[in-house]
Amino acid sequence: MPKLNLHRQEYVTSMLGQLSPSELHQRLDPNDEPLQNKLPRNPYISDRVIQQRWEAINNPNAKTIIYDAETQQQQQCYEKNIENFIGTVKLPVGVVGPLKVNGLFASGEYLVPLATTEAALVASYHRGSLLISAAGGASAILLNEGVTRAPGFAFESLVQASQFITWVTTQYDTFKTIAESTTRYGKLSDINLSMEGNHVYLVFEYLTGDASGQNMVTISTNAVFEYILANTPIKPVEAFLDCNLSGDKKATAQTLRSVRGKKVTAEVHLSRELVKKYLHTTPEKMVNFGKMTTVGGALSGTIGVNAHYANALAAFYIACGQDAACVAESSVGITRMELNQQDGLCVSVTLPNLMVGTVGGGTHLPSQKACLELIGLYGSGQSQALAEVCAALCLAGELSIIGAFCSGHFAKAHHRLAR
């Protein structure tokens, strides 16, 4: 037996061996004792109900920090963003840049706020941003947009599923009218059909304007879903509003070739001198690193190949009021490095699943709005530029971390900044 597997077996055995059978039952069996700290049933925000929640929590020290005076004054701002509200959590925010972006929508120098508790992260993205700006900026192109929701329908037979598809293909204009009647900004742009035996999946794809759009597409698709159930001549045995084909909050391979949110690509050309000055390595070593880690990613089953998009996006999403769980799909993408014709380095990133918005969601909350205003991209008409800035930010992080691995500075930087 391999040593690692033996270690795992020994670990479980040692944990269980500390308890007798009766103690094991006592620990793991259901406990029917009444709950001690019941919260009020009302999930909304009011002084009275917040006070009742804190009485149930019974922790004055935590209350002083989480439910401070400023939070109390601003608490109504959070009414549409959270239930069972008890206060706010403060995270450190750092800023990186100036990051120069030459995009179809983003143009100029950007200071980008990142909220994180991970030391060395902001320093790394700052270094990459300065390198990109020293090279004249990152080129960035928004390639596509679209947010999906995918209801599923189960039928008794393949024949019925086929008949249902035949009916659905005649209904696009009706579906579009119904979907768009629920929103001022959303537009139904496409419906894709997928059939698996007697199961049919309809993938509704929307343009969502400047909003990230998850709630928008859910409400619009639900209106169409209810119309289908009421009007289809072929009644399904089962039907569900979403059946896991949309890629919502999970990494999927399908969106590498399509889109979820905003699909963006960015690149920068670096001279050999800049690579040496900022990253303390060579273009050749970085290219070789990319080749070896691409194979490593394939061996591990990674979807896409990148060093750490998730670091940038998680910190950016939290600072700027985005849906942090969407990092799951947004961090899928491809980083590629190659030698260019000027004996330098060309590095590109492609992110097909950027879920970002400049209106809606948490973007209107006080701190998050301030962070978007710091970038200069708050409000209507700014989401496409924000996506290009996000791509350039991820590019900055890839350059910095890959340079750190190639120069042998990765562990040293974490030791210096994080300990």
LINNORRA-V547227 format. One record per pair of residues at least 6 apart in sequence whose C-alpha atoms are under 7 Angstrom apart, sorted by the first residue. I is the first residue (numbers start at 0). J is the second residue. D is the distance in Angstrom with one decimal. If there is no record, write none. Layout:
BEGIN
<<I | J | D> <I | J | D>>
END
This chain:
BEGIN
<<36 | 55 | 5.2> <36 | 56 | 6.7> <37 | 55 | 6.3> <38 | 52 | 5.6> <38 | 55 | 6.1> <39 | 48 | 7.0> <39 | 51 | 6.7> <39 | 52 | 6.5> <42 | 82 | 5.0> <42 | 83 | 4.6> <43 | 78 | 7.0> <43 | 82 | 5.9> <43 | 83 | 6.3> <44 | 75 | 7.0> <44 | 78 | 6.2> <44 | 84 | 6.4> <49 | 84 | 6.8> <49 | 85 | 6.0> <65 | 86 | 5.0> <65 | 87 | 5.3> <65 | 88 | 6.0> <66 | 85 | 6.4> <66 | 86 | 4.4> <66 | 87 | 6.5> <70 | 86 | 6.3> <70 | 87 | 6.6> <76 | 364 | 6.4> <77 | 364 | 6.9> <80 | 361 | 6.7> <90 | 114 | 6.2> <90 | 115 | 6.6> <91 | 114 | 5.7> <91 | 115 | 6.1> <91 | 116 | 6.6> <92 | 112 | 6.4> <92 | 113 | 5.5> <92 | 114 | 4.3> <92 | 115 | 6.5> <93 | 112 | 5.6> <93 | 113 | 5.3> <93 | 114 | 6.4> <93 | 121 | 6.3> <94 | 110 | 6.4> <94 | 111 | 5.4> <94 | 112 | 4.3> <94 | 113 | 6.0> <95 | 110 | 5.8> <95 | 111 | 5.3> <95 | 112 | 6.5> <95 | 121 | 6.6> <95 | 124 | 6.4> <95 | 125 | 4.5> <95 | 128 | 6.9> <96 | 109 | 6.5> <96 | 110 | 5.0> <96 | 111 | 6.5> <96 | 125 | 5.6> <96 | 128 | 5.3> <96 | 129 | 6.1> <97 | 108 | 5.4> <97 | 109 | 5.2> <97 | 110 | 5.0> <97 | 128 | 6.6> <97 | 129 | 6.6> <98 | 108 | 5.3> <98 | 109 | 5.0> <98 | 110 | 6.4> <98 | 128 | 4.9> <98 | 129 | 6.5> <98 | 131 | 6.9> <98 | 132 | 5.7> <99 | 107 | 5.5> <99 | 108 | 4.3> <99 | 109 | 6.3> <99 | 131 | 6.9> <99 | 132 | 4.9> <99 | 136 | 4.5> <99 | 137 | 6.5> <100 | 106 | 5.5> <100 | 107 | 5.6> <100 | 108 | 6.4> <100 | 136 | 5.1> <100 | 137 | 5.0> <100 | 138 | 6.2> <100 | 139 | 7.0> <100 | 388 | 6.7> <100 | 391 | 6.8> <101 | 107 | 6.6> <101 | 136 | 6.2> <101 | 137 | 5.8> <101 | 138 | 4.8> <101 | 139 | 6.1> <102 | 138 | 5.6> <102 | 139 | 4.4> <102 | 140 | 5.7> <102 | 387 | 6.6> <103 | 139 | 6.9> <103 | 140 | 5.8> <104 | 383 | 6.2> <104 | 384 | 4.6> <105 | 384 | 4.3> <105 | 387 | 6.2> <105 | 388 | 6.6> <109 | 374 | 5.8> <110 | 373 | 7.0> <110 | 374 | 5.6> <111 | 374 | 5.8> <112 | 315 | 6.7> <112 | 318 | 6.5> <112 | 370 | 6.2> <113 | 314 | 4.8> <113 | 315 | 4.9> <113 | 318 | 5.7> <114 | 314 | 4.6> <114 | 315 | 6.4> <114 | 317 | 6.1> <114 | 318 | 5.0> <115 | 314 | 5.3> <118 | 416 | 6.0> <118 | 417 | 5.0> <119 | 412 | 6.8> <119 | 413 | 6.0> <119 | 416 | 5.7> <119 | 417 | 6.6> <123 | 396 | 6.4> <123 | 399 | 5.7> <123 | 400 | 6.9> <124 | 395 | 5.7> <124 | 396 | 4.8> <124 | 399 | 6.7> <126 | 399 | 6.4> <127 | 395 | 4.1> <127 | 396 | 5.8> <127 | 398 | 5.8> <127 | 399 | 5.0> <128 | 395 | 5.1> <130 | 277 | 6.4> <131 | 137 | 6.1> <131 | 267 | 6.8> <131 | 395 | 6.8> <134 | 268 | 7.0> <134 | 269 | 6.0> <136 | 267 | 6.9> <137 | 265 | 6.3> <137 | 266 | 5.5> <137 | 267 | 4.9> <137 | 391 | 6.2> <138 | 265 | 5.4> <138 | 266 | 5.4> <138 | 267 | 6.4> <139 | 264 | 5.7> <139 | 265 | 4.1> <139 | 266 | 6.6> <139 | 387 | 5.7> <140 | 263 | 5.7> <140 | 264 | 5.5> <140 | 265 | 6.4> <140 | 387 | 6.6> <141 | 262 | 6.0> <141 | 263 | 4.5> <141 | 264 | 6.7> <141 | 383 | 7.0> <141 | 387 | 6.4> <142 | 262 | 5.3> <142 | 263 | 5.5> <143 | 258 | 6.6> <143 | 261 | 5.9> <143 | 262 | 5.1> <144 | 206 | 6.5> <144 | 258 | 6.4> <144 | 260 | 5.6> <144 | 261 | 4.5> <144 | 262 | 6.2> <145 | 204 | 5.7> <145 | 205 | 5.2> <145 | 206 | 5.1> <145 | 258 | 6.1> <145 | 259 | 5.5> <145 | 260 | 5.1> <145 | 261 | 6.5> <146 | 204 | 5.4> <146 | 205 | 5.2> <146 | 206 | 6.5> <146 | 212 | 6.9> <146 | 259 | 5.1> <146 | 260 | 5.0> <147 | 202 | 6.4> <147 | 203 | 5.3> <147 | 204 | 4.4> <147 | 205 | 6.3> <147 | 216 | 6.9> <147 | 245 | 5.4> <147 | 259 | 6.8> <148 | 202 | 5.9> <148 | 203 | 5.4> <148 | 204 | 6.8> <148 | 216 | 6.5> <148 | 217 | 6.5> <148 | 220 | 6.8> <148 | 241 | 6.3> <148 | 245 | 5.2> <149 | 200 | 6.4> <149 | 201 | 5.3> <149 | 202 | 4.3> <149 | 203 | 6.0> <149 | 240 | 6.9> <149 | 241 | 4.9> <149 | 242 | 6.0> <149 | 244 | 5.8> <149 | 245 | 5.3> <150 | 200 | 5.9> <150 | 201 | 5.7> <150 | 202 | 6.9> <150 | 239 | 5.6> <150 | 240 | 4.3> <150 | 241 | 4.2> <150 | 242 | 5.6> <151 | 199 | 5.7> <151 | 200 | 4.4> <151 | 201 | 6.4> <151 | 238 | 5.6> <151 | 239 | 5.5> <151 | 240 | 6.7> <151 | 241 | 6.4> <151 | 242 | 5.5> <152 | 198 | 5.7> <152 | 199 | 5.2> <152 | 200 | 6.4> <152 | 235 | 6.0> <152 | 237 | 5.9> <152 | 238 | 4.4> <152 | 239 | 6.7> <153 | 197 | 6.1> <153 | 198 | 4.5> <153 | 199 | 6.5> <153 | 235 | 5.5> <153 | 236 | 5.6> <153 | 237 | 5.1> <153 | 238 | 6.2> <154 | 160 | 5.8> <154 | 197 | 5.5> <154 | 198 | 6.3> <154 | 235 | 4.8> <154 | 236 | 5.2> <155 | 197 | 6.8> <155 | 236 | 6.6> <156 | 197 | 5.3> <157 | 196 | 5.9> <157 | 197 | 4.4> <159 | 233 | 6.6> <160 | 197 | 5.3> <160 | 198 | 6.6> <160 | 199 | 6.5> <163 | 233 | 5.7> <174 | 223 | 5.8> <175 | 187 | 5.7> <177 | 222 | 6.6> <177 | 223 | 6.1> <178 | 187 | 6.8> <178 | 219 | 4.5> <178 | 220 | 6.2> <178 | 222 | 6.3> <178 | 223 | 6.1> <179 | 185 | 6.2> <179 | 186 | 5.9> <179 | 187 | 6.8> <179 | 219 | 6.8> <181 | 219 | 5.7> <184 | 207 | 6.1> <184 | 208 | 5.7> <185 | 205 | 6.4> <185 | 206 | 5.6> <185 | 207 | 4.5> <185 | 208 | 6.4> <186 | 205 | 5.3> <186 | 206 | 5.1> <186 | 207 | 6.6> <187 | 204 | 6.0> <187 | 205 | 4.4> <187 | 206 | 6.5> <188 | 204 | 5.7> <188 | 205 | 5.2> <188 | 206 | 6.5> <189 | 203 | 6.2> <189 | 204 | 5.2> <190 | 201 | 6.5> <190 | 202 | 5.4> <190 | 203 | 4.7> <190 | 204 | 6.1> <191 | 201 | 5.8> <191 | 202 | 4.9> <191 | 203 | 6.7> <192 | 200 | 5.9> <192 | 201 | 5.0> <192 | 202 | 6.4> <193 | 199 | 5.9> <193 | 200 | 5.0> <193 | 201 | 6.5> <194 | 200 | 6.2> <202 | 245 | 6.8> <205 | 216 | 6.9> <209 | 356 | 5.3> <209 | 357 | 5.7> <209 | 358 | 5.9> <209 | 379 | 5.9> <209 | 380 | 6.3> <209 | 381 | 6.8> <209 | 382 | 5.0> <210 | 356 | 4.4> <210 | 357 | 6.1> <210 | 358 | 5.1> <210 | 359 | 5.6> <211 | 260 | 7.0> <211 | 354 | 5.6> <211 | 355 | 4.9> <211 | 356 | 4.3> <221 | 240 | 6.5> <224 | 240 | 6.8> <248 | 324 | 6.0> <248 | 325 | 4.9> <248 | 327 | 5.3> <248 | 328 | 5.5> <249 | 327 | 4.9> <249 | 328 | 5.0> <250 | 327 | 5.6> <250 | 328 | 4.5> <250 | 331 | 6.4> <251 | 302 | 7.0> <252 | 302 | 5.9> <254 | 351 | 6.3> <254 | 352 | 6.9> <255 | 332 | 6.9> <255 | 351 | 5.8> <257 | 351 | 6.9> <258 | 351 | 5.2> <258 | 352 | 5.7> <259 | 351 | 6.5> <259 | 352 | 4.5> <259 | 353 | 6.8> <260 | 352 | 5.3> <260 | 353 | 5.2> <260 | 354 | 4.6> <261 | 351 | 6.3> <261 | 352 | 5.7> <261 | 353 | 4.9> <261 | 354 | 6.4> <261 | 386 | 6.8> <262 | 350 | 5.7> <262 | 351 | 3.9> <262 | 352 | 5.8> <262 | 353 | 6.3> <263 | 349 | 5.8> <263 | 350 | 5.3> <263 | 351 | 6.1> <263 | 386 | 6.9> <263 | 387 | 6.4> <263 | 390 | 6.4> <264 | 348 | 5.6> <264 | 349 | 4.2> <264 | 350 | 6.2> <264 | 390 | 6.5> <265 | 347 | 5.6> <265 | 348 | 5.4> <265 | 349 | 6.6> <265 | 390 | 6.0> <265 | 391 | 6.0> <266 | 346 | 5.5> <266 | 347 | 4.0> <266 | 348 | 6.4> <267 | 345 | 5.8> <267 | 346 | 5.6> <267 | 347 | 6.6> <268 | 344 | 5.7> <268 | 345 | 4.5> <268 | 346 | 6.6> <269 | 343 | 5.6> <269 | 344 | 5.1> <269 | 345 | 6.3> <270 | 343 | 4.4> <270 | 344 | 6.4> <271 | 281 | 6.7> <271 | 282 | 6.5> <271 | 342 | 6.8> <271 | 343 | 4.8> <271 | 344 | 7.0> <274 | 280 | 6.3> <274 | 281 | 6.2> <274 | 282 | 6.8> <275 | 281 | 6.1> <278 | 399 | 6.9> <278 | 402 | 5.0> <278 | 403 | 6.8> <279 | 406 | 5.9> <280 | 402 | 6.6> <280 | 405 | 6.3> <280 | 406 | 5.4> <282 | 338 | 6.7> <282 | 343 | 6.3> <282 | 344 | 5.4> <284 | 405 | 6.5> <285 | 401 | 6.8> <285 | 402 | 6.9> <285 | 405 | 6.4> <286 | 336 | 5.4> <286 | 337 | 5.7> <289 | 335 | 7.0> <289 | 336 | 6.4> <293 | 304 | 6.1> <296 | 304 | 6.3> <302 | 331 | 6.5> <303 | 331 | 5.8> <303 | 332 | 4.9> <303 | 333 | 5.2> <304 | 332 | 6.2> <304 | 333 | 4.7> <304 | 334 | 6.0> <305 | 332 | 6.4> <305 | 333 | 5.4> <305 | 334 | 5.1> <306 | 397 | 6.1> <307 | 397 | 6.9> <308 | 330 | 5.1> <308 | 393 | 5.5> <309 | 326 | 6.2> <309 | 330 | 5.0> <311 | 392 | 7.0> <311 | 393 | 6.1> <312 | 326 | 6.3> <313 | 323 | 6.1> <313 | 326 | 6.1> <316 | 322 | 6.5> <316 | 323 | 5.6> <317 | 323 | 6.2> <318 | 367 | 5.7> <318 | 370 | 6.4> <319 | 362 | 6.3> <319 | 367 | 4.5> <319 | 368 | 6.7> <319 | 370 | 5.6> <319 | 371 | 5.7> <320 | 360 | 6.9> <320 | 361 | 4.2> <320 | 362 | 4.5> <320 | 367 | 5.0> <321 | 355 | 6.2> <321 | 356 | 6.9> <321 | 360 | 6.8> <321 | 361 | 6.1> <321 | 362 | 6.7> <325 | 354 | 6.5> <328 | 352 | 6.0> <329 | 352 | 4.6> <329 | 353 | 4.6> <329 | 354 | 6.2> <331 | 350 | 6.5> <331 | 352 | 6.9> <332 | 349 | 5.5> <332 | 350 | 4.6> <332 | 351 | 6.5> <333 | 348 | 5.6> <333 | 349 | 5.3> <333 | 350 | 6.9> <334 | 347 | 5.7> <334 | 348 | 4.5> <334 | 349 | 6.6> <335 | 346 | 5.7> <335 | 347 | 5.3> <335 | 348 | 6.5> <336 | 345 | 5.7> <336 | 346 | 4.5> <336 | 347 | 6.6> <337 | 344 | 6.0> <337 | 345 | 5.4> <337 | 346 | 6.7> <338 | 344 | 4.7> <338 | 345 | 6.0> <339 | 345 | 5.8> <347 | 394 | 7.0> <348 | 394 | 6.0> <350 | 390 | 6.9> <353 | 386 | 6.9> <355 | 382 | 6.9> <355 | 386 | 6.6> <356 | 382 | 5.2> <357 | 376 | 7.0> <357 | 377 | 5.3> <357 | 378 | 5.1> <357 | 379 | 6.6> <357 | 381 | 6.2> <357 | 382 | 5.2> <358 | 378 | 5.4> <358 | 379 | 6.5> <361 | 367 | 6.9> <362 | 368 | 5.4> <368 | 377 | 6.8> <371 | 377 | 5.0> <376 | 385 | 6.5> <403 | 409 | 4.7>>
END
